[in-house]
Amino acid sequence: MAALWTVHGDGKTVAPGKIVAPEERLSWPRTIGFGFQHVVAMFGATFLVPTLTGFPPTTTLLFSGIGTLLFLMITRNRLPSYLGSSFAFISPLMAATEVGGHGAAIFGVLVSGLLLAGVGLLVQAVGTRWIDVLMPPVVAGAIVALIGFNLAPAAYNNFQQAPFTASITLGAVLVCAVLFRGFLGRLSILFGVVVGYVVALMRGEIDFAAVGEASWLGLPEFTAPEANWSVLPAFLPVVLVLVAENVGHIKGVASMTRRNLDGVTGRALFADGLATALAGSAGGSGTTTYGENIGVMASTRVYSTAAYWVAGAAAILLSLSPKVGAVINTIPPGVLGGVTTALYGLIGIIGVRIWVENKVDFGKPVNQMTAAVALIVAIADYQLSSGGLVWTGIALGSIAAIVVYHGMSAIARWRGTDVAV
């Protein structure tokens, strides 16, 4: 294993203006330390998805760790990334569980993973140009934004069960985001959960009975997928979001490491798809590359994939303790309500940021209508049943974004009004 990475400098320090490249590492004690730092960075977000959707946390942790190691192998250690739970799956998982139980929900995860893997193979063969054509920034931003805003009622349902605890939790998230700099500032969600948990504990809102009964060591709970085609429309937009997240991640890492990683895009998409499909085959949530861990790399200037091997292995070890899962499951609704009030909004704002960073011109009717129609359809959660399939607000909003943009653009080009404002 040591031969996979060369030691950076003296193995102890990173000189000003220098970085530890993906193929390099510091000394093993320091590398292990950075690996555990990545575990802390991903943990708050990764355990929230199973907690919010009712899935076993340790199962998600297991496939998160396995998926990360698989990702590193498939990308040949060229792309430092941690695969944590994707928030894009929260709403589809909730909807699918309500319709057909956990088996139906993870069937959606499985199919989503297979579709993403297929996209990866296509990208490897023909490149990424077609993605930009299908999902220009106004469309990509709308799809990401609507997934977050669609979850607003779920946040409120938890919030109103314990408004005081939820308010303190939300306040802690907000304060942490501006009180601390660098790595600590990026842990605002985890910080909020810890503060809210302490408050809930003092108010007697936590039941530890299951923690006492759980063993220290044991395998996670596995669930087999059950084919239920009616839930798939809710998951299809997630594939588009995962594509956008992965491509954005690769561009971000390429910029920070000052190297061209376009050639690894197809492999990355395939690897994330395979990891998601593997999770969906046994009860885990879908995965995606994590911005939290990009933040850690940006603040430390350590991009070594060796640290991610440590993080993936640590996640697997944590997943083998039912006690860990039991503790995570004690997080009460009030804490979840406070955290998700910020978290779901942040998902929506990521979509807005895509518009801002790409300078989307909302003076143009095409862009106005694309965003407007898609967001309203998703936030109001429009429903459509057809042929046994249930199309929810996320699916219909995503379809609307693509159809409205390309349909209006075609008419505008035909009429010569595409530059009209």
N, C-alpha and C positions, 0 to 999 in steps of 0.2 A: 504493500500500500504506500509506503514512504516514497517509492520510486515514481509515483504518479505526480508528485509535486516537487519542485526545486525550492530550497530554502531562500527566502527573501532576505538579502543583506546578511546581517548578523543573527537573524531569526528573532530579534527582540524589539526592534524599533522600525518605524516607517519614516523615512526622511521627508522633510517638507517638500511638497510638490510631487511626491512619489505615491504609488499605490501598490498594494499587494495584489498581483494579477491572479486571475482564476487558476492558472497552472502553478502558482507559487503558494507557499505557506510560511507562517512564522513557526517558532518552536512548538512542539506538540502541546505542552501545557497551555501556551497562549492560544493555540488553535482550538483546543477544547473549551477554553474560556469564551472565545468568540462564538463557538458553536452553541453553548448554553445561552449566550446573549440572544442568538437567533430564536432559540426555543421560547424565551421570555417574550420576545417581540411578536411571535406568531400565536402564542397561547391564548391571549385574551380573545382574539377574533375567531380562532379555530374552534374553541369550545363553545362559543356563543351559538353557532349554527345548530349543532345537535341539541343544545339546551332549549333553543327556541322552537325547534321542530319536533322535539320529543324523541330524538334518536339517541342511542347509547353513546355517550361522549368518548369512552375508551375505544370503541370501534372506529369512530372518526379519527381519533388520534393515531391509531394503528395504521390506517390506510393513508393518513397524511404523511407519516414517516416512511412507509413503504413507497408511496408515490414519489416522494422527494428523492429517494435513492434511485428509483427507476428513472426519474427525469434526468438525474446526473449521468447515469449510465448511457441513456439514449442520446443525450446531447454531448457525450464524450468529454464531460467535465469542462466544457467551454462556456457554459452559461450558469453562473451562480444564482440559484433560485430555491425558494422553499415553497412547496405546494401545500397550502392550507385550505381550510373550508371556504368555498366560494359563497359570498352573500347572495349572489344571483340565484342560488337554488332555494333560498328560504321560502319565498312565496309559492313557487311550484310544489315544494315538498309539503307545505301546509295544506295546499289545496288538494293534492293527490292523496295525502293521508286521510283527509276528511272523506274523500270519495271511495277509496279502496284500501285504506290501511297502509302500514309501512311497506308491505310487499309491493304494492302498486307504486308507491313513492320511489323506492329504490330501482324499480324497473325503469322509471323515467330517468334516473341518474345513469343507469347502465346504457340506455339508448343514447343519451346525451354524450356520454363518453365515446361511444362508438362513432357517432357522427363527427365529433371533434377530431378523433383520430383520422377519420376519412378526409377531413379538411386538411389535416397535416400532411397526409400523403399527396393530396392535390397541390398544396403549396410547394412541397418538395419537388414536384414535377414541373409546375408552370410558374411558380413565383407568387407574389402577393398582390400584384396589380389589380386583379379581379375583386379583391376584398375592398380596395379603395373605391372601385367603381360601384360596387353593390352598396357599400356603406360609407358614403362621404361623411365628413365630420358632423354635419347637421343631423344625419340619420343615426350615426353611432352614438352621439351625445343624447339624442332623444330616447333611444332604447335603454341606455344605461340609467338615465334619469328616471324614466317611468318605472323601472324595477324598484328603485328606492322609494319613490313617492307612493307607489301602489301599496306599500306595507304600512302606511301611516295608521290605518285602523288597528292593526295588530299591536303597534306600539301603545296606542291609547288604551286598548283593552287591558294590557298589563299595568299601565300607569295608574289607572283609576282604582285598581285593587289595593294599592297602598300609596296614596299620593304623597305623603310626607317622605317616606323612604325613597320614592322615585325622584322627588324634587332634590333631595340631598345628593343622590347618585348623579343626577344630571348636572348639578352644580359642580360636583367634584370633577366630572369629565371636562367641563368648560374651564375650570380654574387650572387644571393640570396642563391643558393645551397651551396656556399662555404663561404659566408660572415657571415651567422648566424648559430648558433648552436641549437641543439635540435629541439623543436617544430617549431620555425620560419624557420629553414632550410628546414623543410619538406613542407613548404607552398610556394615553389619556383614557382609553376605553377600559384597559385593565385596571388602572388606578381608580376609575369610577366604580368598577365592580367591587374592588377591595373596600373602598370607603362605604359604599352602599351596603355591603355585606355586614360590616361591623355595626352599622346603624340598625340594620334589620335584626342582627343578633341581640342587640341591647333592647329592642322592642319586642322580642319574643316571637319573631316571624319565621324562624328557621326550625325545622324538625330534623334532628340528627339520628333518628332511629335507624334509618337505612345504612348510615355510615358505620354504626357500631356492628351491624350484622354483616357487612361486606368484608371479605377476606383481603389480605394484603397482596396476595399473588393469585393470578387466574387469567384465563383467556377472556377476551372481550365477548360480548353477545353478538352472534352472527344471525342474519336474517336472509332468507332466500328471496330473490325478486319474484313477483307474480305478474305475469303479462296482463296489462290492462291498457289497451290502446287509447281509451278515452282520456287518459291523463297526459298524453304526449304533447298536445298543442301547447300546454303551459310550459313545457320544457324547451321547446324549439328556440325561443328567443334567447335562452340561456347560452346556447351554443354560439350565437352571434356575439354575446357579451364576452364569453371566454376567449373567442378569437381576438376581440379588441383588446382585452386585458393582456393577453400573452404578447401580442404584437407591440403594445405600448411598453410592456416590461422589457422586451428585448431592445427596443429603441433607447429606453432609459439606461440600461446597463451598458449598451454600446457607447452611448455618449459619455458616461462616467469613466469607462475603461479605455476610451479613445481607440476603439477598434470596430471593424465592420463585422456585425453578427448576422447579416441578412441571410447568409447561407445556412444558419442553424434554425431559422424560423419554422420551417416545416417539421424538423425533428422535435422542436419544443412543443408545437401544437399536437403532434402525434403522441408525444410522451404524456402531456397533460390529459389528452383524451384517453389514453390507455390507463393512466392512474385513476381517472374518474370512473371508467368502466369497471376496473377492478374493485373499486370501492362499492359501486352499485351492485356488484355480483354477490356481496356478502353483508350489506347493511350499513355501509359508510356513506358519507355525504360527498358530493362532487368537489373537486379540487381546482385551484387556480394558483398562479404565481402571485406572491404576496408583496404588496407595496410596503408593508411594515418593515420587511426585511431589506428592501431596497434602501429604506431610510437608515437602517443600521449600517449598511455598507457605505452609504454616503457620508455618515458621520465619523466612521472609523477608518475609511479608505482601505479596508480589507475586503477584497473580492474573492478570496480563496474559496474554491469549491470544497476544500478539505473541511472547512468549518461547517458546511452544509451536510456533509456526510456525518459529522458529529451530531448535528441537530436532528437529522432524520433518525439516527440510531437512538438518540435520547427520547424522541417522541414514541418510538416503538416500545422502549423500556417502560415509559410512563403508562402506556396503554395496557400493560400486563398487570396493572394493579386495579382491581375492582374498587378498592378503597378510594382511589383518585376519582373514578367516575361517580361514585356515591357522593363525594364531597361536592363535585361540580353540580350534581343534580339537586343539591340543597339550596341553590341560588333561588331566592323567592321572586314572585312576580313583580314586586315593587322595584327591585334592583334591575330586573330585565326591562321594565317599562322605562326607567330613567335612562338606561344605556341606549336602548333602541330608539328613543326619541331623537337622540343625537346621531346614532349610527345609521338609521334608515335615511335620515335627512342627508347625511354625508354621502351615502351611495348616490342619491339624487344629484347632489352638488358635483360629484365626479363627472356626471354627464354634462352639467353646465360648464365645468372646467374644460371639457373637450371642445365645447363651442368657443370659449374665450381663447384658449391657446391656439386654435386654428382660425381665429378671426372670422367666424361665421357672420355673414352680413344679414342681420334680421330686418334690414330695410327691404329685402326682396320677398315678395309674396310667397314664393316657393318655400323658402326657409321658414317664414312665419307659420304657414299652414302645416308644414311637416311637423314642427315641434308642437304647435297648438293642438292639433287633432290627436296626435299620439298621446300626449300627456293627459288630456281630458278623458280619453277612452280608458287609459290605465288607472288614473286616480279614481274615476267613478266605477271602475271595475265592470265594464260592459261584459255581458255574457252572451254566448251563442252556442247552441247545441245543433250538431249536424252529423247524421250518420253514426251516432254513438260516440262522437267526439265532443268534448266540452272545451270551447275556446273562451278563455278568461281574458281579463283586461290586459294582462301583460302580453299574451299572444296577439290579441287583436290590436293593441297599441303598437307593437313591433311591426306587424304586417302593415298597419296604417302608415307608419313612418316611411317604410320602403315604397309602398304603392303610391302614396301621396307625392313623395319627392320625385320619383321617376315618372309618374303620370303627368304631374304638372310641368316637370322639366321638358318632357317630350312635346307637350302642347305649346309651351313657351318658345321652344326652338322652332316649331312649325310656324308659329305666328310672328316670330321675330321679337317677342316681348321678354326674352329671358334676362335682359338687363334692366327691365322696368323695376321701379321701387314703389 
